[in-house]
Amino acid sequence: MNTNQPIGVIDSGLGGLSILRHLTNDLPCEGFVYFADSIFCPYGKRNFHEIRGRAFLIVEYLLNIYNVKLVVVACNTLTAAAIDELRAKYSIPFVGMEPAIKPAALNTKTGVIGVLATEGTFNGKLFKQTQEKYASDIKVIVQAGNGLVELIEKGITDGYDIERLLNKYLKPMKNSGVDLLALGCTHYPFLLETINKMYPDFKIIDPAPAISKHTATVLNKHGMKNLMGTCKNPTVAHHRQIDLLTTGQADDLQKFAKKIIHASFTTKTITL
């Protein structure tokens, strides 16, 4: 294993950038290849068989073209649909999204937590197992955020349309006594400012920081961490390369990424 190989990060669209921004901060020595499957976004309403097929295509591409050493599956629905199969088929490590039910269940004061995610995430085995294991003695209110991903993919993270949907989904949670809201879709952290404005009493759990730190742990465990050059000195560290790929419009990805990724990157449209 060559530690100079990049890390792959995959998502149905722009949502995984919420993970990538933490990865680039926590792992400044690493190169990254981000793949947004925007032409098939959102994954949440697609069946698991179709999502799994896309996952294999994307991972094969990242392995063949970029020789990635690890893949972060920065999508809750994609994790639910394909993480076990990906780990069984390929020898490289995969880091998936974990439902943030455990920290919510451990820290709730009211005994009622909310989870805002996609239908695909709720239907996944991992979500059900995590809920049974950590939240059997508390009330969990789950809500599919239908329509939110589509708006975020257009670059819309605030305003009337976003607030209308958030109020529809979150007001019943508030009325039911929810004090902790777990975000179960990587697109939703881009709505943090709006949610905080609308529901300031909610404590919101964004899983992205924990996923980034877990990725660093996996790299260390497998001896994959890049320790080359100026990265040994964090004060002068710089990223080797960040490539952003999309099956949609590269201009859309570039425009959104400029707000999120504080490092130089390239963007490219891929047909897959």
C-alpha positions in Angstrom: 0.0 0.0 0.0 1.3 3.4 -1.1 0.4 6.0 1.5 0.4 8.7 -1.2 -2.7 7.3 -2.8 -5.8 9.5 -2.4 -8.9 8.9 -0.3 -12.2 8.5 -2.2 -15.4 10.2 -0.9 -18.7 9.3 -2.6 -22.2 10.6 -2.3 -25.4 10.9 -4.3 -24.7 14.6 -4.8 -23.4 17.6 -2.9 -24.2 16.4 0.6 -20.9 14.6 1.1 -19.1 17.9 0.9 -20.2 18.3 4.5 -18.0 15.4 5.3 -15.2 16.4 2.9 -14.7 19.8 4.6 -14.0 18.1 7.9 -11.7 15.5 6.3 -9.6 18.2 4.6 -9.2 20.0 8.0 -8.4 16.9 10.0 -6.2 15.2 7.4 -4.3 18.0 5.7 -1.6 15.6 4.3 -4.1 13.5 2.3 -5.2 13.8 -1.3 -9.0 13.4 -2.0 -11.2 12.4 -4.9 -14.9 13.3 -4.3 -17.5 11.7 -6.5 -21.0 13.2 -6.7 -23.5 11.0 -8.5 -25.7 14.0 -9.1 -27.5 12.7 -12.2 -29.0 9.9 -10.0 -29.6 12.2 -7.0 -31.5 11.8 -4.7 -30.7 8.2 -3.7 -33.3 8.3 -0.9 -36.2 7.2 -3.1 -34.4 4.7 -5.2 -34.4 1.0 -4.4 -31.3 -0.6 -2.8 -30.5 -2.8 -5.8 -30.1 0.3 -8.1 -28.1 2.2 -5.5 -25.8 -0.8 -5.0 -25.1 -1.0 -8.7 -24.1 2.6 -8.8 -21.9 2.1 -5.8 -19.9 -0.7 -7.5 -19.6 1.4 -10.7 -18.2 4.4 -8.8 -15.8 2.4 -6.6 -14.5 0.6 -9.6 -13.9 3.9 -11.3 -12.1 5.4 -8.3 -9.9 2.3 -8.0 -9.0 2.0 -11.7 -8.4 5.7 -12.4 -7.2 7.1 -9.0 -6.1 4.0 -7.2 -7.8 5.2 -4.0 -6.6 3.6 -0.7 -9.8 4.0 1.3 -13.4 5.1 0.5 -15.6 7.2 2.7 -19.2 6.4 1.8 -20.5 9.9 2.7 -24.1 9.2 2.2 -26.5 7.6 4.7 -28.7 5.9 2.1 -25.7 4.6 0.2 -24.2 3.2 3.4 -27.5 1.5 4.2 -27.8 0.0 0.7 -24.3 -1.1 0.0 -21.6 -0.8 2.7 -21.7 -4.6 3.6 -21.4 -5.6 -0.1 -18.6 -3.1 -0.8 -16.6 -4.4 2.2 -17.2 -8.0 1.0 -16.1 -7.3 -2.5 -13.1 -5.0 -2.1 -9.9 -5.3 0.0 -9.6 -1.6 0.8 -11.3 -0.1 3.9 -14.7 1.6 3.7 -16.0 4.2 6.2 -19.7 4.5 6.3 -22.2 6.8 7.9 -23.5 5.8 11.3 -26.9 6.9 12.5 -26.4 9.4 15.3 -29.0 7.7 17.5 -26.5 6.7 20.2 -25.2 10.2 21.1 -28.8 11.5 20.9 -30.1 8.8 23.2 -27.3 9.3 25.7 -27.8 13.0 26.0 -31.5 13.6 25.7 -33.1 15.3 28.7 -36.7 14.8 27.7 -36.4 11.2 26.6 -37.6 12.1 23.1 -35.2 12.5 20.2 -35.8 13.3 16.5 -34.1 11.9 13.4 -34.4 13.7 10.1 -33.2 11.5 7.3 -34.2 9.9 4.0 -36.6 7.0 3.5 -33.6 4.9 2.3 -31.8 5.4 5.6 -34.8 4.5 7.7 -35.2 1.3 5.7 -31.7 0.2 6.2 -30.6 -2.6 8.5 -28.0 -0.4 10.3 -30.6 2.2 11.4 -32.9 -0.4 12.8 -30.1 -2.2 14.6 -28.8 1.1 16.1 -32.2 2.1 17.2 -32.9 -1.2 18.9 -29.5 -1.2 20.6 -29.3 2.4 21.9 -32.8 3.8 21.9 -35.1 1.0 23.1 -36.0 2.9 26.3 -36.6 6.3 24.7 -39.0 7.7 22.1 -37.6 8.2 18.7 -39.5 10.3 16.2 -38.3 9.7 12.6 -39.1 12.0 9.7 -38.1 11.7 6.1 -37.0 15.1 4.8 -38.7 14.8 1.4 -37.8 17.6 -0.9 -34.9 19.0 1.1 -32.1 17.3 -0.9 -33.5 18.5 -4.2 -33.4 22.1 -2.9 -29.9 21.8 -1.5 -28.7 20.4 -4.8 -29.9 23.6 -6.4 -27.8 25.6 -3.9 -30.8 26.6 -1.8 -30.1 26.3 2.0 -32.4 29.0 3.3 -35.5 31.0 2.4 -39.2 30.3 2.1 -39.1 26.9 0.4 -36.6 25.5 2.9 -38.3 27.0 5.9 -41.7 25.7 4.8 -40.4 22.1 4.6 -38.4 22.3 7.8 -41.4 23.7 9.7 -43.6 20.9 8.3 -41.1 18.2 9.5 -39.7 19.7 12.7 -42.7 21.5 14.3 -44.4 18.1 15.2 -41.1 17.0 16.8 -41.0 20.2 18.8 -44.6 19.7 19.9 -43.7 16.1 20.9 -40.9 17.1 23.3 -37.9 16.5 21.1 -34.8 18.2 22.5 -32.1 16.5 20.3 -32.2 16.3 16.6 -30.0 13.8 14.8 -29.2 14.6 11.1 -29.3 11.4 9.1 -28.4 12.8 5.7 -25.2 14.4 4.7 -27.0 17.2 2.9 -28.8 18.4 6.0 -25.8 20.0 7.8 -26.0 22.7 5.2 -29.3 23.7 6.9 -27.8 24.1 10.3 -28.0 27.8 10.3 -31.6 27.8 9.2 -32.7 25.1 11.7 -31.0 27.0 14.5 -32.8 30.1 13.6 -36.2 28.4 13.4 -35.8 26.0 16.4 -33.1 27.5 18.7 -34.0 25.1 21.5 -33.0 22.0 19.5 -29.6 20.5 20.1 -28.5 19.3 16.7 -26.1 16.4 16.1 -24.1 16.6 12.9 -22.3 13.3 12.4 -19.6 14.7 10.1 -16.9 15.5 12.7 -17.1 12.0 14.1 -16.9 10.4 10.7 -13.8 12.4 9.9 -12.1 11.5 13.1 -13.0 7.8 12.5 -11.5 8.0 9.1 -8.2 9.1 10.6 -8.4 6.2 13.1 -8.9 3.7 10.2 -6.0 5.2 8.3 -3.7 4.8 11.4 -5.0 1.3 12.0 -4.1 0.1 8.5 -0.8 2.1 8.3 -2.2 4.2 5.4 -1.8 7.7 6.8 0.3 10.0 4.6 3.1 11.7 6.5 5.0 13.1 3.6 6.7 16.5 3.3 5.4 19.7 4.9 2.4 17.9 6.3 4.6 16.8 9.2 4.3 20.4 10.3 0.6 21.3 10.7 1.3 25.0 10.6 2.5 24.8 7.0 0.6 21.8 5.8 -1.1 21.8 2.4 -3.2 19.4 0.5 -1.6 17.4 -2.3 -4.7 17.4 -4.5 -8.5 17.6 -4.2 -10.4 16.4 -7.3 -14.2 16.9 -7.4 -16.0 14.7 -9.9 -19.7 14.7 -10.8 -22.1 12.9 -13.1 -24.0 16.2 -13.2 -22.9 19.8 -14.0 -19.3 20.6 -12.9 -20.2 24.3 -12.6 -22.9 23.5 -10.0 -20.4 21.4 -8.0 -17.7 24.1 -8.3 -20.0 26.9 -7.2 -21.3 25.0 -4.1 -17.8 23.7 -3.2 -16.3 27.1 -3.1 -18.5 27.9 -0.2 -17.5 24.8 1.7 -13.9 23.7 0.8 -11.3 26.1 1.9 -8.5 24.7 -0.3 -7.7 24.5 -4.0 -9.6 21.9 -6.0 -10.5 20.9 -9.6 -13.9 19.9 -10.9 -14.8 17.6 -13.7 -18.0 16.0 -15.2 -17.8 12.2 -15.5 -20.1 9.9 -17.6 -20.7 6.7 -15.7 
